[in-house]
Amino acid sequence: MLKIIGINLPENKKVLYGLTKIYGIGNKIATKIITDLQIPDNLKIFELKDSKIKQIKTYLLNLKIEGELKLFNKRNIKRLIEINNYKGQRHQKNLPVRGQRTKTNAKTKREITKKNFNSNKNKFNYSNEKNKNQRKKEQFTKKSKNK
């Protein structure tokens, strides 16, 4: 396994597909890296020479990938929530953000919000229980008086 910027890349795959295992690099950026560094398309990761590996590492240092990209996305979502934007409200309520329907789909997004609403139903209401016992006593006393 080749380790680039803390990520293990599978050796038996081509360089193009191996680079897509890094968070933030898709097919488009991977092909751009390969063309810029003049790496053959059919070359597999274990066939890479040390000089090419160093070139890839230096190229990736200039990109926002992995933790830096995740932090950037989290900050953007937090900013949307702070300015009370519509998208921010949807993130806060844990609902789909980009206009998807929620009546029949988006079950995984809505599960958390349903759990919060259903938690109040399971609470035991003692006041109703006391009223039931009092009613039973009153009925019992009425029956005994009628006899």
C-alpha positions in Angstrom: 0.0 0.0 0.0 1.3 3.4 -1.0 0.7 6.1 1.6 0.2 9.6 0.3 -0.7 12.4 2.7 -1.8 9.8 5.3 -4.1 7.9 3.0 -3.4 4.3 1.9 -3.9 3.9 -1.8 -4.6 0.5 -3.3 -1.6 -0.8 -5.3 -3.4 -2.9 -7.8 -5.6 -0.1 -9.2 -4.7 2.4 -11.9 -3.4 5.8 -10.7 -6.5 7.6 -11.9 -8.8 5.5 -9.7 -6.4 5.2 -6.8 -6.3 9.0 -6.4 -10.1 9.1 -6.2 -9.8 7.3 -2.8 -8.7 10.6 -1.3 -11.5 12.7 0.0 -12.0 15.8 -2.3 -10.5 14.2 -5.4 -12.9 12.9 -8.0 -12.3 11.7 -11.6 -12.0 15.2 -13.0 -9.3 16.3 -10.6 -7.5 13.0 -10.8 -7.3 13.2 -14.7 -6.0 16.8 -14.3 -3.3 15.6 -12.0 -2.3 12.8 -14.4 -2.2 15.1 -17.4 -0.3 17.8 -15.6 2.3 15.4 -14.2 2.5 13.4 -17.5 1.7 10.0 -16.0 0.5 7.4 -18.4 -3.2 6.4 -18.1 -2.7 2.7 -17.8 0.0 2.9 -15.1 -0.8 1.2 -11.8 0.1 2.6 -8.4 2.7 0.0 -7.6 4.5 0.8 -10.9 5.0 4.5 -9.9 8.6 5.6 -9.4 9.7 7.6 -6.4 10.1 10.8 -8.4 6.4 10.6 -9.7 5.2 9.9 -6.1 7.0 13.0 -4.9 5.4 15.1 -7.7 2.0 13.8 -6.8 2.6 14.7 -3.1 3.7 18.2 -3.9 0.7 18.7 -6.3 -1.7 17.5 -3.6 -0.3 19.9 -1.0 -1.7 22.8 -3.1 -5.2 21.4 -3.1 -7.9 21.5 -0.4 -8.4 17.8 0.5 -9.3 15.6 3.4 -9.4 17.4 6.8 -9.0 20.9 5.4 -11.9 20.4 3.0 -14.1 18.8 5.6 -13.4 21.8 8.0 -14.2 24.2 5.1 -17.6 22.6 4.5 -18.4 22.5 8.3 -17.6 26.2 8.5 -19.8 27.0 5.6 -22.8 25.1 7.1 -22.2 26.8 10.5 -22.1 30.2 8.7 -25.5 29.5 7.0 -27.0 28.5 10.4 -25.7 31.7 12.0 -27.1 34.1 9.4 -30.4 32.2 9.7 -30.5 31.5 6.0 -33.2 29.1 4.6 -30.5 26.5 3.9 -29.2 27.0 7.4 -32.6 26.4 8.9 -32.9 23.2 6.9 -29.5 22.1 8.2 -30.5 23.0 11.7 -33.7 21.0 11.5 -31.8 18.1 9.8 -34.0 18.1 6.7 -33.0 18.0 3.0 -31.5 21.3 1.9 -31.7 21.4 -1.9 -35.5 21.3 -2.4 -36.1 17.6 -2.3 -39.5 16.4 -1.3 -40.0 15.2 2.3 -43.5 13.7 2.2 -42.5 10.3 1.0 -38.7 10.4 0.6 -35.8 11.6 2.8 -36.5 9.0 5.5 -33.0 8.9 6.8 -32.9 12.7 7.2 -36.3 12.8 9.0 -35.6 9.9 11.4 -33.8 12.0 14.0 -36.5 14.7 14.0 -39.2 12.1 14.5 -37.4 10.6 17.5 -37.5 14.0 19.2 -41.2 14.3 18.7 -42.1 10.8 19.8 -40.1 11.0 23.0 -43.0 12.9 24.7 -45.6 10.2 24.0 -43.9 7.6 26.2 -44.0 9.7 29.4 -46.3 8.4 32.1 -49.0 10.8 33.1 -49.6 10.5 36.9 -52.4 13.1 37.1 -54.7 10.9 34.9 -53.9 7.8 36.9 -55.0 9.6 40.2 -58.2 10.7 38.6 -59.0 7.2 37.5 -58.5 5.9 41.0 -60.7 8.6 42.5 -63.4 7.8 39.9 -63.3 4.1 40.8 -63.7 5.0 44.5 -66.6 7.3 43.8 -68.3 4.6 41.7 -67.8 2.0 44.4 -69.2 4.3 47.1 -72.3 5.1 44.9 -72.9 1.4 44.4 -72.6 0.7 48.1 -75.1 3.5 49.0 -77.6 2.3 46.4 -77.8 -1.2 48.1 
